[in-house]
Amino acid sequence: MNAVIVENIIKTYGKKKEVTALNDISFDVSQGELFGIIGPDGAGKTSLFRILTTLLLADSGKAMVDGYDVVKDYKAIRKRVGYMPGRFSLYPDLSVEENLNFFATIFNTSIKENYDLIKHIYVQIEPFKDRKAGKLSGGMKQKLALSCALIHRPSVLFLDEPTTGVDAVSRKEFWEMLKTLKEQGITILVSTPYMDEAGLCDRVALIQNGKILSINTPRGIVDSFSKPLWAVKSSRMLPLLKELLQEDFVEDAYPFGEFHHVVMKDQSDEPLLRQFIEDHNNDSAVLQAARPDIEDCFIALMKN
Amino acid sequence: MSNDKVITATNLTKKFGDFTAVDHISFDVHKGEIFGFLGANGAGKTTAMRMLCGLSLPTSGEATVAGFDVYKENEKIKKSIGYMSQKFSLYEDLTVKENMEFYGGIYHMTDKFIKEKTAFILDHLHLQKEANTLVRSLPLGWKQKLAFSVAIFHEPGIVFLDEPTGGVDPVTRREFWNMIYEGADKGITVFVTTHYMDEAEYCNRVSIMVDGRIEALDTPSQLKQTYDASTMDEVFLMLARKATRVEM
């Protein structure tokens, strides 16, 4: 069964509907799936999450969450979903424990009843349970917010950019927590602007300017990158990039870590690229075949 | 690369009560260098950066920025540097043009300079049509590029960028880095923090802070070799996981 069904959702803002946040979006999420919505700021991720959590009405289209309609059955949905907004939305002047207790109470449950679900997250902040939420560090706020979103044992969990502005270590830890939750059967929709997090999802939707560019498994997205991809570097990276972009056989070239990635128009042009690199021998240029990753795919899809 | 040192720090330390936020850090940054300043949240990056920008007095140690002493000449430092952070850089309720005029005014640039520079930036960023648009209504990627241009509006020798590229798409992120490269090419020294480890690779040298100390400092390729890692992400995780400081 599908935990989330989105059909032709359109959402605009402004008096004259001049801003299109979501432009005819459709996708399904299976029960128990960890589904990523990957895209930059302004892509429409938050609008989509607010529609699915019944906090915002779409202009048109249809959406179901856990078998309920987001418009007609909004009350039923609110009992079944957990939502962690992008902005810290707990009560800063309540303590850690008071916040958790508050959310448990409004959902007619108790911390005790569902403690097993949040235990692996909450133990990390429990030593600070008497501290006011507003006084927590970013990483601890995030763990408390996740605990509060889970305390009523939701069937679908919506996490809006939980790792934005979080360092690489905390990001890794957060994704490990999500994996544990997934094992407990919770469907998770998570949005992120970090392309490298796509690989941690079962499936992802790449989204830009309110449009879905592609939906697939991370593997499937990478496999659909059809053009030959090479990595080059030299001692003069900036001029190298400019010169590459002037070559006819180059479809696209852009910095990629310590290399530049070069997307070729055609496989048969490989000798031309090899010649180009040979001409740059003075700059100790290096050429090697590259495996595309999600970011390469996103760039290619954006430019198409 | 030139050997002019535009930033020097020797045993730079900042304590808040019993807590040592920055613990005897020492490093130099050369003119025109892109220097990546990495560390996990709470490692002490922001505190160190505030001292270098003349916004916070060190507890002990020495540092100079653009040749000025961080204890005695912090006002001169402020005039010699540019600063951009993702959290705040531009006034949302001023237009694109007004923001530039405002920053130019703050740095005592002449009207003529402000006018010419504003025209140049609008042209360079293809923002002529948006000159009178409120910054609030610009897409994030444009805002970030504009914020960088405004940070170097008064042509400082050094620019500090605090997580400048969060949240934008991969193409815009690269366009932004292209601007950084161009700036460095013109001799501007770039001191940048980021959570994107691929961006660490774009830096000439990178330092990684752990628990208030600089745990590693080298070129990205040398760091990868030293730590036997294939990416900067691995290097970072290896070092940052050594942290013992409890995040409060």
Interface residues (C-beta under 8 A of the other chain):
Chain A: G39 P40 D41 G42 A43 S137 G138 G139 M140 T164 G165 V166 D167 A168 V169 S170 R171 K172 P193 Y194 M195 D196 Q208 M237 L238 Y254 P255 F256 G257 E258 E295 F298 I299 M302 K303
Chain B: G39 A40 N41 G42 Q86 P139 L140 G141 E163 G166 G167 V168 D169 P170 V171 T172 R174 W177 N178 Y181 D185 H195 Y196 M197 D198 E201 Y202 P220 S221 T231 M232 D233 F236 L237 A240 R241 A243 E247 M248
